[in-house]
Amino acid sequence: MSLAPARASARAGATARYDRGVESKTASVLRTLRAEIVSGELPGGTRLKEDVIAARFGVSRVPVREALRQLESEGFALAEKYRGVTVAEASAESVIELMQIRRQLEGLAARLAAKRRGGESSADLKVVVELAREATPPVEPLIEFHHLVAGASGNRQLESMIERVIQQTAWAFERRTQDALSASLEDHAAIAAAILRGSETQASVFMDEHLSKDEEWLRAGRALSS
């Protein structure tokens, strides 16, 4: 009996386990670095050295390299000749452009979500609004609301696009005042109510008006000033 099939199967299994391990390590490194960039802990222009990051996380350079490629594709990092990979400089203009994209994408998501009356996310939409009213500060529940609306649209491609643009703009709202946050909570309640009662036009309009306020706030320069 030939051992070739068994050896081939063993190699395939080992390769699969290796790939899963690298993927898991990559995801961990990516998640941490992305969060640090969004929070400002890693400011624009910071060099992201593979060897330093690998030592920090106790991994090889392979998952680090993959994580940096993903950050670059998401717009969080830049790969430049002679400089290597650095954290991308976020400008007011680039964030405002992304907010214009968010308005279109999330307006559509709200409309589709209302058409389904929230679908399987209907209960979660109510809960997130209530949690946001209680949290201090309520930044995470506010962001989660937008993720839920995207998911409630029932369009996986649209949801993926929205997730990415939210990641690229979330950092700009870290310095919002409590009054601004409270106003956002009221907007979210109105959007959720429109979705849950199936008012497609209202849900879309309310979402656009809500994100328009965020865009104007950014234009005023309050988010991007230190």
N, C-alpha and C positions, 0 to 999 in steps of 0.2 A: 504493500500500500504506500502510495506517494505521500510525503509530508508537505509537498509544495502548497496544496490548498490550505492546510492548517497554518503554515507559516504566513501565507498571504493574508489569511484572516486575522492572525495575530498582529501582523504589521498594520493592517487597516484599523484594528481596534486601538492599537497604540497611537496611531496617527490621529484618530478621532479624539482620544483622550487628551493628547497634546494640544490639539486645536481648541478644545473646550477650555483647557487650562489657560491658554494664551488669551482666549476671548474673555474669560472671567477676569483675568488680571488687567487686560486692556480696559474693560468696562470700569473697574475699580479706579484705575489711574485717571481715566477720562472723566469720570464723575467728580472726583476730588479736584482736579485741575480746573474743570469748567466752573465748579462752584466757587473756587478761589478767584477766578477771573471775574465772574459775575459780581462777587461781593467787593471787589477792589483790592483784595489781599495780594493779588498778583496784578499790579498796575500795567498799563500799556507800556510797551518797550522792554519789559522784563524778558531776559533771555531764558529760554526753556532748554536747558542742556540735558541731553539724553542720559549721560553718565550720572549727573547729580540726581535727576529724578529717579533713575533706576536704583541708586543707592538708598534714596529716601524711602522708597516703597519696598525695597528688598526683592526686586524682580530683575530680570534680564532686560536688555535694551529692546528686545522684540516687542513686548506689549507697550512699552513707552513710545516706540516709534509709531506704532499703530494708533495710539491715543493722540499723538501730536498730529498725525495725518487727519484724524477725524476733527480735531480742533480747528485745523486749517480749513477743512471743507465747510465747517460751520461758521467760519468768519471770525473765530476767536484768536487765531494765531496766523502769523505770516512766516513763510520760509524765504529767506533772502540769501543771495550769494554772499559769502564771506562773513555774514552775521549769524547764520543758522536760523533757528526758529525763535521768534519773539512773540510776546502777547501783542495782539493788534491794538493800535491806538483807536479808541472809540471817539468819533467826533460828533458834534451836535447834528451836523448835516446827515451823517450816515444813519443815526438813530431815528431822526425824523423821517427819512426815506423809508426805513423799515416800518415805522408806525403807519405810514400811508399804505403800505402793503398789508399790515395787520388789519386796518379798517376794512379793506375789501374782502380779505379772507374770512375774518371773524364775522362780518356782516352776513356773508353767505352761510357760514356755519350756524349762526343764530336762526336764520330763515329755515334752513333744513331741519334744525333741531325742533323748531316750533311746528313744522309740518308733521313731525313724529311725536309732538307733545312731550319731548324730552326722552322718549323711548325708555330704555332700561336705566337711564341716568336721571329720571324724573325725581326719584326720592333723594338722590345725592345732591341734586341742584338745590333742593329746599334745605338740606342739612348744611351744605357749604355756606349758604347765606347766613344761617343762624350762627354757625361757628365763627364766621367772619365778624359778626356783631360782638362777639364775646372776647376774641383774641386780642392780645396787647403785646406788640403792635400786630395788626391783622394782615401783614404782608403775605404770608404763605397761603392763608385761605383765599385771599384776593386772587393770587396767581392761579391757585387750584381751580377757581371758578371758571377761568378762561379755558383751562385744560378740559374741564367737564363739558362745557358748551361745545368745544371742538369734537369731543368724543360722542356727544349726543347727536351730532349732525348725521352720524351713520355713514359718513364718507371717510374711509381710512386714508385716502391720499390727501384729502384736505386737512385731516387731523394731523398728519405727519408734517405738512407744510407749516401749519400754525404752531406746532410744538417747536419747530426749529426757529421761527422768527420770534417767538416768545422768549426763548433762551437768549437770543441775541439782543433783546431790549430790556430784559428784567432788571439788569444792574442799574439802569438809569432811574429807577423809581425807589431806590434805597433811601433817598433823602426826603421823601415826601412828608409833609406835615400831617398831624393827626386830623386836622380839618379836611385836608385833601383826601385822606384815607376814608374818613366818614362819608364824604360825598361819593366816593367810589362804591361804598357799601350800598348806598341808596340806589345808585345806578344798577348795581348787580341785582338787587331785589326786583327792580322794575323789569329788567331783562328776563330774569327767571320766571316772573309771573306771566310775561307775554309768551314765553316758550311753553309753559305748562298749560296755558289756555288755548294754545294753537294759533296765536296771532302772528303770522309769519312776517307781515310788513312791519308791525310794531317792534317785534323782536329784532329785526334787522336794523331799523331806524334807531332804536334805543342803543344798540351795540355801537353803531357808527357814531352817534352823539357822544357816547361814553369815551370811546377811543379818540374822538376829535378833541375832547377836553384834555386828554393826556398829551396829545400832540401839541396843543397850544401851550400847555404848561412847559413842555420841552423847548418850544420856540422862545419862550420868555427867558430861557437860560437858567432857570432855577435848579434844574436837575443836574446840569453839567458843570455848574460852578462849584468850587470847593467851599 
